[in-house]
Amino acid sequence: GATYQICFIRTQVPTRFCYQKLLSIYGPGGRFVTISKSYCS
């Protein structure tokens, strides 16, 4: 089953910790927030 978690990154490019589909949005401080529809370490 997929879980929703949040990873904070500075660009729209997924980090090596995030996999599957990513939804990029602007978070606090102007950071990009990627909501991964998968596991995010």
Sine and cosine of phi, psi and omega as CSV:
sin_phi,cos_phi,sin_psi,cos_psi,sin_omega,cos_omega
0.00,0.00,0.58,-0.81,-0.02,-1.00
-1.00,0.05,0.58,-0.81,0.02,-1.00
-0.86,-0.50,0.45,-0.89,0.02,-1.00
-0.99,-0.14,0.86,-0.52,0.07,-1.00
-0.67,-0.74,0.24,-0.97,-0.08,-1.00
-0.87,-0.49,0.74,-0.68,0.09,-1.00
-0.86,-0.51,0.70,-0.71,0.01,-1.00
-0.99,-0.11,0.86,-0.50,0.04,-1.00
-0.75,-0.66,0.21,-0.98,-0.06,-1.00
-0.99,-0.13,-0.23,0.97,-0.01,-1.00
-0.74,-0.67,0.07,-1.00,0.02,-1.00
-0.99,0.17,-0.11,0.99,-0.01,-1.00
-0.98,0.20,0.83,-0.56,0.00,-1.00
-0.86,0.51,0.65,-0.76,0.05,-1.00
-0.98,0.19,0.14,-0.99,-0.01,-1.00
-0.96,0.30,-0.09,1.00,-0.02,-1.00
-1.00,-0.08,-0.20,0.98,-0.06,-1.00
-0.92,-0.40,0.66,-0.75,-0.03,-1.00
-0.71,-0.71,0.10,-1.00,-0.03,-1.00
0.92,0.40,-0.28,-0.96,-0.04,-1.00
-0.94,0.33,0.63,-0.77,-0.01,-1.00
-0.83,-0.56,0.65,-0.76,0.09,-1.00
-0.93,-0.38,0.93,-0.37,-0.06,-1.00
-1.00,-0.04,0.78,-0.62,0.06,-1.00
-0.66,-0.75,0.26,-0.97,0.05,-1.00
-1.00,0.08,0.79,-0.61,0.00,-1.00
-0.95,-0.32,-0.17,-0.99,0.02,-1.00
-0.84,0.55,0.64,-0.77,0.03,-1.00
0.98,0.20,0.15,0.99,0.02,-1.00
0.98,0.21,0.19,0.98,0.03,-1.00
-0.98,0.20,0.44,-0.90,0.12,-0.99
-0.99,0.14,0.70,-0.71,0.07,-1.00
-0.89,-0.45,0.82,-0.57,0.02,-1.00
-0.96,-0.29,0.87,-0.49,0.08,-1.00
-1.00,-0.07,0.94,-0.35,-0.08,-1.00
-1.00,-0.02,0.78,-0.63,0.05,-1.00
-1.00,0.05,0.76,0.65,-0.06,-1.00
-0.20,-0.98,-0.34,-0.94,0.01,-1.00
-1.00,0.03,0.67,-0.74,-0.01,-1.00
-0.76,-0.65,0.94,-0.34,-0.07,-1.00
-0.99,0.12,0.00,0.00,0.00,0.00
